[in-house]
Amino acid sequence: MREAYHDQLEELADRLADMTGMVAEAMENATSALLQADLGLAEQVISGDQKVDDVRSSIEEQSYALLALQAPVATDLRTVLAVIHAAESVERMGDLALHVAKAARRRHPAVAVPEDVQPYFAEMGRIAVKLAQDAAEIIRDKDVSRARALEDDDDAMDDIHRHLFSVIMDKEWSHGVAAAVDVTLLGRFYERYGDHAVSVAKRTVFVVTGRMPGYGAADDEL
């Protein structure tokens, strides 16, 4: 019975890792849709978001069943609670990829961001996907040292996000208010996505060590 119970715990972690991989793919496709005005990819991300939501609901149901039937303690309890909270963050990552895809669809057939800021979004997209892929591997491997390093990787995302503000506020900005608003919102989507990936990794540290590292507002807002 205990072996079956621990198999269920491992299955929970694997499903969370799979879900994190799903939102990595969603952001990769959303970024391509954004930069290439690819309506088909945008629609794929938009329609696929429901699958992410469904996985989150299923993970929560399984987690609450384990809490009710097995009354886990110590590390096992931390695992279940961490999965519940991390699944919420991963779902929000999917929502942020969805927002990027919707921006691409809204501006289609034009490219949603001006040409001179496209390289910044290409790099933010690359970082976002890597953060999510790394988070998925951290969940599977329970790699505390890698989880702690993930926040350093997210600093590059924050740097680009801050730089975008200087770009749109520069007197040389010639793309108007609407484009500035789009760039501001899209930059925020990527920045929040990275924060949630870091939060997911820190839940792994909590499972392994019993201590939750300090983190920002990623779990408090979308």
Residue pairs with C-beta under 8 A, 6 or more apart in sequence:
5 66
5 70
6 76
8 62
8 66
9 66
9 72
9 76
9 79
9 80
11 62
12 59
12 62
12 63
12 66
12 79
12 80
12 83
13 79
13 83
13 139
13 140
14 140
15 55
15 58
15 59
15 62
16 59
16 83
16 86
16 87
16 90
16 139
17 136
17 137
17 139
17 140
18 55
18 136
19 52
19 55
19 56
19 59
19 87
19 90
19 91
20 90
20 93
20 132
20 133
20 135
20 136
20 139
20 197
20 200
21 132
21 133
21 136
22 48
22 51
22 52
22 55
22 94
23 52
23 90
23 93
23 94
23 97
23 132
24 129
24 132
24 133
24 136
26 45
26 48
26 49
26 52
26 94
26 97
26 98
26 101
27 93
27 96
27 97
27 100
27 125
27 128
27 129
27 132
27 193
28 125
28 129
29 41
29 44
29 45
29 97
29 101
30 41
30 42
30 45
30 97
30 98
30 100
30 101
30 104
30 125
31 100
31 121
31 122
31 124
31 125
31 126
31 128
31 129
32 38
32 41
32 125
33 39
33 41
33 42
33 45
33 100
33 101
33 104
33 105
34 42
34 100
34 101
34 103
34 104
34 111
34 112
34 113
34 121
34 125
34 186
35 111
35 113
35 118
35 121
35 122
35 125
36 111
37 104
37 107
37 108
37 109
37 110
37 111
37 112
38 104
39 104
39 105
39 108
39 109
41 101
41 104
42 101
42 102
42 104
42 105
42 108
43 101
43 105
45 97
45 98
45 100
45 101
46 98
46 101
46 102
46 105
49 94
49 95
49 97
49 98
52 90
52 91
52 94
53 91
53 94
55 87
56 87
56 88
56 90
56 91
59 83
59 84
59 87
60 84
60 87
63 80
63 83
63 84
63 87
64 84
66 72
66 80
67 80
70 76
72 79
72 80
75 207
75 210
78 206
78 207
78 210
79 207
82 203
82 204
82 206
82 207
83 203
85 203
85 219
86 139
86 199
86 200
86 203
88 219
89 196
89 197
89 199
89 200
89 203
89 218
89 219
90 196
90 200
92 192
92 196
92 222
93 132
93 193
93 196
93 197
95 222
96 189
96 190
96 192
96 193
96 196
96 222
97 193
99 185
99 189
100 186
100 189
100 190
103 112
103 182
103 185
103 186
104 112
106 112
107 182
111 118
112 182
112 186
113 121
113 179
113 182
113 183
113 186
114 175
114 179
114 183
116 167
117 164
117 167
117 183
120 160
120 163
120 164
120 167
120 187
121 186
121 187
121 190
123 160
124 157
124 160
124 161
124 187
124 190
124 191
125 190
127 153
127 154
127 156
127 157
127 160
127 190
127 194
128 157
128 190
128 193
128 194
128 197
130 153
131 150
131 153
131 154
131 157
131 193
131 194
131 197
131 198
132 193
132 197
134 146
134 150
134 153
134 197
134 201
135 150
135 197
135 198
135 200
135 201
137 143
137 146
138 146
138 147
138 150
138 200
138 201
138 204
139 200
139 204
142 204
142 207
142 208
143 204
144 204
144 205
144 208
144 209
146 201
147 201
147 202
147 204
147 205
148 205
148 213
150 197
150 198
150 201
151 198
151 201
151 202
154 194
154 195
154 197
154 198
157 190
157 191
157 194
158 191
158 194
160 187
161 187
161 188
161 190
161 191
164 183
164 184
164 187
165 184
165 187
167 173
167 183
168 180
168 183
168 184
173 180
192 218
192 221
192 222
195 216
195 217
195 218
196 218
196 219
198 215
198 218
199 215
199 218
199 219
202 212
202 213
202 215
203 212
205 211
205 212
205 213
206 212
206 213
